């Protein structure tokens, strides 16, 4: 997988921002598609994929329960889990 995508769950990253999530989603889509920047005729598909991966990542992080890592995502307010709020 892409080495520039960092782990976004506790305890590796105590607070995750929207920027962190969007950057990881962009790197993932770049890796999968093989394009750093898509051609104009693929831009909409590329941007839609980044948005979908971003939302899926937010959902995943909000629902993860990390054992032995202190509080779980379910115990934290949404702003702590995703940096939103």
Beta strands, then each sheet from edge to edge (+ up, - down):
end
